[in-house]
Amino acid sequence: MDVEWQNLKAQELRTLAEQNAVVVIPIASIEQHGPHLPVMTDTRLGHEIATRAARKAQASRPTVVTPVVWMGLSEHHMPFGGTLIVSHATFRAILRDLITSLIRHGFHDILISNSHGGNIIAMQQIADELSPELDATIVTTTYVTEGGEAFASLMQDQANVMHACEGETSMMMRVEPDLVDKSDLASLKSMGEDGKKFLSAGHASYRWRPFAHVTGNGIAGDPTNATVEKGEALLEAGSDAVAALITDAETWAAPQDMRGDALAGVAFRDRK
């Protein structure tokens, strides 16, 4: 069976709900990716990772992937143009409504699979907000961190995926080669590894800055050594990591309640 929600018929989706299928909601962005990559880079790669992971997971656990939520939190990319954003309130409302729809249809294990760094904090907050009140297990992941060790072993010039870099350029060469401008990649290097700290202050504190604070061309990293072969290897590593997360029973295990009947001689009123 196809793993993409939009390609299935309603009765097929009802069957998947009866089978307790995992639903993957890919979240991404439409934002500038330097002079050589299209603004849909995160959306395209997020879709690719999610669908590959779902196909790999299918043999162990029924899995279906919703259409990509392409609108994301990319205010920091606005100075470069080409970027479409929604507010935090809108982003949270969209995910709340989608998750509620899935639960109403009988799905209870939901994975938010992210492909844009600016969404990370908000998606974690959404899981924190919704999990206590909804009948679902909500898990959030970002494929470049879930597959971190494997990604690091495949990179030549950086420890992990940054932005419009060796990694993202390689993956886009694999899935959308006609949309990658390969004419002068060597001239595009911008920001070293320290550039990842552009949102940091002090030893471990956060400070917002626009992306233009650290790069003049919208790139974080070096696309010079991007290749199609590296792109395929990265996509496989990322989707392997997400598939392993989907098929691990511990991912969806119910929370434990280690309380007894009372503590310090006083009974608990409930154990929810």
Secondary structure, DSSP 8 states (H G I E B T S, - for coil): ---BGGGS-HHHHHHHHHTT-EEEEEE--B--BTTTB-TTHHHHHHHHHHHHHHHHHTTTS-EEE---B--B--GGGGGGS--BB--HHHHHHHHHHHHHHHHHTT--EEEEEE--GGGHHHHHHHHHHHTTTSSSEEEEEEHHHHTHHHHHHH-SS-SS--BSSHHHHHHHHHH-GGG---TTGGG--B--GGGGGTTEETTTEE----GGGT-SSS-BB--TT--HHHHHHHHHHHHHHHHHHHH-GGGG--------SEETTEE-S---
